[in-house]
């Protein structure tokens, strides 16, 4: 190799050895007629010294060096003079006295400093991604990504899971988002779709008896890239036969425990708590609750059964709910402006407003105070999650039940942040299960599957199928970390009759279900096993573990929110001839 | 879980234990009023006994069972009665006396027997792939594939290689084949291309300082599927910085040694022999020689410098060559028909014919004999690869040098097979290096890159650039196994000026090179390191290791040679609305 050692390797154990190093000039400075170069590679940084005392010619050549030149250096390892050592880096006790220099390639002045810490626009970073990836935070992210993904593979292999590659050029799967299409040249007028997930294939692998499957799967969704999405993303996709949901929870818990230990030296406590969808919606107003802090919600409708307060009274009369959010003795004294801002925020969440009261020594202080009877105040205090104390602030949402919970759930998150209640660097995991099987789609006037149509109903609710569709729980579950949905899965239907019932309820006509996934229904005619699984979003997991702003910071070559790659300029126009070969035209 | 043990697990160590098994009915038979079921899963087979003596009701239910029903059984482990044990399977000493039976799902009669060994048409196998994958040979192939790929990852991780995922939705890379295109909805009229390989991205990762990269990469080529190709295929893609070709050979050799040991318990002998392109073309008439047998070629033009034989004379006069292929004392006596068949085959390879002679005790026996002078025969015998003995047969090709070698190389393979010279179950590896940098494209009247335009010229030939393009060697290499090109790679150009020279020679105008991979040229302005790499075709490697007919037998869900999936029926028509959203029309 064009080196004997990396730039992170040499120590005083190598003194007086002749070595060859290769790497990039991180910095180069003249000091007392001697050139000092910090030579960088993936492994570290080594100081190289070009002295005219060794060779005037070599020293002269070293003065050509500029940042990011790629060079090779031969020299001798020497101890750094006293007072010039650097204890921050492993090579900080030594330097290499150069006797030879090869300039492999020169570099223009980069658009930003590789070792700098100035804020860089994402546009520039993505355009010059090859330089952005030289920066320490990106090196760290990509190396950590590799480490985590390999740790996952290693663990699952040790548990007899088999990684199977499912096709990228395939047929649309019914995940609800738009497909990326690939025109077929051989069968003109027909198209492949890139998979939104390997859902059907992994279920077919269970039919085939692979028993324990996983895949680091590339998935593709042609969505409008609101928030933090990518057209292509990675998920750890997993499926098992002959299991209950608890078996799947156990595998994911053991997997994450192993990965956190091996990659972060963090001991996760398992099992993670399990909550039902109903629980967390009522307590946290969210199906992905951030459990790093309290601030629970309570339905206090019964407290106000005989209220004089018009808005509460009307809400209850129309079948709505009064939901309270107790802030026990907040560390911050809320100003009038705080209440106004929160009220505005609540309106953005769809509420009419955000009523509140403060508990005082004397009773309560609130714009509502005059409408509240003393027995109501007493009943309220008893109904709240924590023993009520002077200083507590209580907020109220009055609306349709689900809306009140959802909106107050958002207020809860806002308050958690505002009050500094959210500890950083901690991991609060939970499983949320028993999601509804169906959701009423008001626009289309029909029932939709909450997850996907292969999700099994909860056996205790099977009798409600077609009778009370809105109250059927499913055997589905999400893995939630610090308020983020990290994984999602379910026990699947393996009974063709039950599958047909679900299709009937969501109004999927037999001819359409056959067209979309007839091959899966066909496969299920040949003894499908009971099975279930889940998938973890890898990009999001890494973003959280690394504390980054965006999933784009954990992907080597991401697309922007406009679904383009500023570096390659993909997508791009193509030759007319290519389109003609494919039998398509631009409309 | 819905089982306490797998079907490959129970032995006499479990006698009298109550167990729960799940799996598929591999066979079910009635014997003396008792039902015997072979219960199968990925892990093995267990015999389950339903006896009316235990429960008449259970026994009656067991009679409903048909092959491929998926069931769960609770029962007690018993020793099989003497004379009924099966030493071929690990569970062959026991059986499970059932006390409970759950039919998870029923199965129609499969279109073929899962445990059968009849020949199945590939069409039926691919249509019912979910059942085909239940068959032992496919279970073996997919599990072995997983094992090999994981072994590769594990080894490369241990050597500090970092796996980086490069984009699937990207821009065309210049690999020469047709791209699969993906219309962009957000940027209508523009297209992503699926990568033919991650070539440019891996070189950019070297520019970014990742130093040692690999990826199990999905690659896509929209080719007419002659031979054994797939629209999407897997390669182990690898790139290293600061290396020579020998460093890359060493990594691949150590990798393969590790994989063969851990997956096949075979000790490979490394280093593999290195040959130059010139060597193997001259000796074997192929750049991917099958070294499992001899039958070397020799250029014997000088022997015939003064020949009377018209065809040889004319060939030499026009600058061609006479190439000989010696078959030392073949085990088979060639009949007239053998010679005729070989002559016909040679003509199919583009030769005018295939001259031959037999060495006899007296001299030679050949249609050519009368044209050969005794001193020519003597000189020929000396020129042949092996000492000439009576019984030897020698074939001759007289044509342009490259054509004569190529065609006789094909004849060599044919003879190797015909004479049973090719041992099975052995692995003959070699590196073939120093391929030509350019090939003259007679149709287009221009120089083409033999590999891709980023391949470095051999430093000893750099002065020939633009002067003697046909005789420039490159720093490229192939890994050859038993006559198959398994891997291909090169040391890349890292000098922008040299890159420009190559583009000039292949006639790539600056505006076109900028359009196609301007971002890479731009990246190379910022200190690219010396680097190189290679890629192994995973599908082909597995096909060879498993001794299968086709790469389709080592891929879970392959496409046919018509680039369709008979199971999903992809590609398929799509909604008009989808095309409208994408801004494209069917022409």
Interface residues (C-beta under 8 A of the other chain):
Chain A: X1 X2 X3 X22 X23 X24 X25 X40 X41 X42 X43 X68 X69 X70 X72 X104 X105 X106 X107 X108 X110 X129 X130 X131 X133 X134 X139 X142 X143 X146 X149 X150 X153 X154 X157 X162 X163 X164 X165 X166 X167 X168 X169 X170 X171 X172 X178 X179 X180 X181 X182 X183 X184 X185 X186 X187 X188 X189 X190 X191 X192 X193 X194 X201 X204 X205 X207 X208 X209 X210 X211 X212 X218 X220 X222 X224 X231 X232 X234 X241 X242 X243 X244 X247 X494 X495 X496 X519 X523 X524 X525 X526 X527 X528 X529 X530 X555 X556 X557 X559 X562 X563 X564 X565 X567 X568 X569 X570 X571 X572 X573 X574 X578 X579 X580 X581 X582 X583 X584 X585 X586 X587
Chain B: X1 X2 X3 X22 X23 X24 X25 X40 X41 X42 X43 X68 X69 X70 X72 X104 X105 X106 X107 X108 X110 X129 X130 X131 X133 X134 X139 X142 X143 X146 X149 X150 X153 X154 X157 X162 X163 X164 X165 X166 X167 X168 X169 X170 X171 X172 X178 X179 X180 X181 X182 X183 X184 X185 X186 X187 X188 X189 X190 X191 X192 X193 X194 X201 X204 X205 X207 X208 X209 X210 X211 X212 X218 X220 X222 X224 X231 X232 X234 X241 X242 X243 X244 X247 X494 X495 X496 X519 X523 X524 X525 X526 X527 X528 X529 X530 X555 X556 X557 X559 X562 X563 X564 X565 X567 X568 X569 X570 X571 X572 X573 X574 X578 X579 X580 X581 X582 X583 X584 X585 X586 X587
